[in-house]
Each structure stands twice: as C-alpha cells, then as structure tokens.
Amino acid sequence: MKFLIDTHCHTISSGHAYSTVIEIAKEAHNKGLEIVGITDHGPDMPGGPNVFHIFNQKVIPEKIYGVTILRGVEANIIDYNGKLDVSDEILSTLDVVIASLHNVCLNPGTKEENTQALLKAMKNKYVDIIGHPGNPIFPIDYETFVKGAKETSTLIEINNSSFLSSRVGSLENCIHVAKLCKENGVEIIVGSDSHIAFDVGRCEKAMEVLQKVEMPPNLIMNLSPEKFINYLKTKEKIRFLDSESTPKI
C-alpha cells in the first residue's frame, strides 16, 4: 500500500513542534505525498497558537512543491459535551478539522464521559477526523464510538505517533478500533502526527495495525486523494465547493 495523504502535521506554531509549513511541504514532496494537512493545535494547548493564526492560514498557497496543502487544525475537546477550543466561525473556513482529547486540556473522565465527549464532538458538522482515539488515558466505549463515527460520517484516525513516542499503551486499543471499523464499514485515515518534518508521511507502525486486521483498502482514505477530496466535498468544505467564497470573521 502506498499512502499519498498525511492529514496530521504540526508546525512550530504548535509550540512543541520544530518545522515550518514549507519544510513540511518539501518533505511531503520528497516522500511522494500528494496531500498534507497543516493541523496545528488549538489555542488551549499550552504554547498553542492564537485563533487568528489558525484563521489566517488562508494566506498559505493551495500547493507548495506540487503538494496540496490543507489548512486545518487539531482542535482540543475541552469538556464532556464535546466543546472545541476553536469557534465554528473559524472552523468553517478550514479545509480539515481534527478533534482530539488531550489530558492537558481536559482531565480524563469516566468511560461514559469520555465517550460522550467524542460523540458530541463528532456531531459538530465541521469535524472531519477524531484524532488518536486509542489513547489509554481516555478510556471509551469503542463500539459506541465507532457506530457514532459511522452515523456522523466522521473519519477515525489511526495515529502512527501513538506507537512511537506518544500515548504509550495505545496499540491494543487501536487494533480493537481498527477491527470495529472493519466490521462496521467505517472509514479510517492514518496520520503521522508529525512534530518535525522528517516524520511527515511516517506510517509504518499504523500500517502494521491495518495489515494485522486485514483492513480493506476501500476503508483507508490515505490511498486515494480523489476519494478524500470527494469526502471533504460531502462535508461542504468551502475551498472544494466554491473557491471564490471566503468567509470573513
């Protein structure tokens, strides 16, 4: 399998990452990627950017080094009702939105509270992806979560970084999530969660998970840029519906 998309990349603007947009685009080009997402953390992450920085991504070219650049965010879920730290007004201007639980932004709750937080976040029409749901710090009801993703047409991320240096103990949870996605026909997307350009497109551990569960290629978004762009159209992303229209805030 050749992955052509990486939707989860952080720049220096996240506060604890070490590369620029241009460096990420160049590395993506060098690795043969066609689409890369710039998804810096939302402002509630310690060291994260101001919301106006997130909004002003409209100045980033649509392509750099021939790679399509998605202007996005990894928004933080900040309560058990799925509230995000970026307003819908700004989310509506972006190409891709990941929503994630981070224990520096929300104290881990009960399994029911954590599951509710994800389910409510997925009901936000601007949310496209739930990031690293296998994090053992946030126990969830995985079957309910996967069914919620199917109902809301939300992609579930298999996060490669979770198997390297972040979120220790995620592997078995992610295998379980991947199996449930396969059983329920829920589409997944692999994200490198890169915090330095060299890790852009890095997905070997996530690929091992997908191979272990024999994930059907038709459920893996990273394989087809055309399919992924069509998905973004179904989510009514302005850039892909009407390039002449840019909302103001």
N, C-alpha and C positions, 0 to 999 in steps of 0.2 A: 504494500500500500504506500502510495506517495501522498503525503499531506501537502496541500497547497495553500492552506489558510492557518493563521495563528491569530486568534481574536483576543488574546490576553497578554499585553505587553505594557510594562511600566517604564516611564522616563524619569529623569532626575526630578521632575515636578512632583513625584510621589513622596519625595523626602528621604526615602531609603533605597532608591534605585540610582543607577550610575551611568545611564546613557541618554542621548538625545533622540529626538524624532528622526533626524537624518541618519544617525548611526544605526538605529533600529531598521529603517528602510533599506539601508545599504546591506546590512546583514541578511535581511529577508531576501533581497535580490540575489545575494551570493549563494543562498541556500535553495533558490528556485521557488520561493513562495510567490503567490500571485496576490494575496490579500493579507494585510496585517492590521490588527486593531490597536490603537493607542488608547489604553484603558487605565489611566492613572486613577489612584484612589480618590474617593470623595473627601470633602473637607474635614469630616470628623475623624479621619485617620490622623494620628499625631504626625505633624510635618507635612500633611497633605496640602494640596493647592486650594486657593480661593475659588469659589464657584465661577467667578468671572474668567479665570484661567481656563476652566473647563468649557465655558460657553465660547470663548474666543478661539477655539480650535477651527472655527470657520476660515481662519487665515491659512491653515495648513493646506498645501496643494492636494488635490484628489489623488495624484500619483507622484511618487518620488522613486527614481531609479526604475521606473516601469512597474512598481508595486502599488496596487490600490491601497490607499491609507484610509482606514475607518476612524472617524473622530468619535471617541467614546469615553466611557468612564466605568470604573468599578465602584459603584455606589455602595455605601455601607448601610446595612439594615440596622436601624438604631432603636427599634422597640419591637415588642412581640406582636404588634399589629402590622408589621411589615413596612413601617415608615422608612423612607430613604433620606439620606443627608444631602440630596440634590433635588431641587424642586421639579415638578412635572414640566414647568415652563422651560427649564433648561434641558431636561431630558428629551423633550420633544424636538430639539434642534440637532440631536446627535444621531450618528449612524448606527451605533451599537451600544447597548447598556447591559452590563453585568451587575447583578445584585448579589452581595455576599455577606455572610456573617463573620465578624472579626471580634475576638474577645476584648480588644482594646476599645471597641466602640459599643459593645453590648455584652453585659455579663451573661454567660451561658445559663439558660434556664432549664426547666424540665423538658423531657422529651416532647410533651404536648405543647409547651410554649415555643420551643424552637421550631417544631413542625408548623405551628400556626404562623410564626414569623415568615417562614418561606412561602407558605401557601398564600398569605396576604400579599407578600411582595410580588408573587407571580401574577396576581390579579391586576397589578399596575400595567396598563397596556404598553408602556414604554420599555418594560423589562423584557429582554430577549433571552438572557442566559442566567442561570443560577451557578455561581462560582463555588468550586470545591465543596460540594455538599457532604463529602465523606469525612470531614473533619471530626475526629472523635471527641473533641472538646464540646461540640454541639450535637448531642445525640438526637436523632429524629426518627419518626416513623417512616421508614424508607418506602414502603408500599404506598402509603397515603401520599407521600411527596411525589413519587413517580406518576401516580394517577393524576395528581394536581397539575403536573407539568404537561401531561397529555391534554387535559381539559383546557389549558390556557395557551397551548402551542408555545411553550417555553422550552428552550434547549437546556439540557443538563450537561454541565461541564465535567469532563474527566481531566483533572488538573495534574500535569506532569510534575510540577514542583512539589506536590504533596508526597511524592515518592522519593524525593531527593533530600531537601533540607528543611522543608516546612511541614507542619501538621503531621508530626510523627504518629504512626498508628493508623493512617488512613487507608492502607492498602486493602485490607479485608472488606472494609465498608464500601470502597469504590468498586471492588469486584461484585459485591452484592448489588449495588446500584446498577452497574452495567448489566447484570443478569436480569434485573427487573425491567430495565429499559428494553432489552431484547424481547422479553416475554410480552411486554405491553406495547411494543412497536413505537417506543418513544425515541426521538432523535437525540443524539448526543453530539457534543463538539469538544475536541481536545484543545486545551490552552496550555501554553508553556508557562504562563505566569512569570515571564522573564523579568528580571530586575537588572539585567545587564545585557547588552546587545548580543553577546556571544551565545546566550541561551534562547534567542528568538528561534522558533521552529523546533526547539528541542522537545521531543515527544516519545523517546524510545521506551520509557517505563510505562507511559499511558498506553502505548501500542501493545505492550505485553499484556496489559489487562484486557484489552479488546480481543486480542488473539486467544487469551485463556477462555473467554466466554463465547468465542466464535461469533463476535458481533457482525451482523450482516452489513456489508458495505453501504446499502441504501439507508442505513440509520446513522452513518458517520458523515457529518456535514463537511468535515475538512477535505474531503475527496473531490468536491465539485464546487468551484467558485460560482458557476452559473446557478446551481441549486441554492447556494447560500444567499446570493443576491436576490433570487426569487423569494426566498424566505423573508428577507428584510422588506421586500415589497409588500408581502402579506401583512407585515407589522406596520405598514404605512410610514416607512422612513422617508422623510421629505426628500432627501437627496436622490433617492431612487425612483420617486414618483414625479417630482416636479423640481428640476434643478434651478428653475427661475425663482422659486419661492424660498425666501429665507426669513424665518420669524424674527421679530425684534423683541427685546426684553427691556 
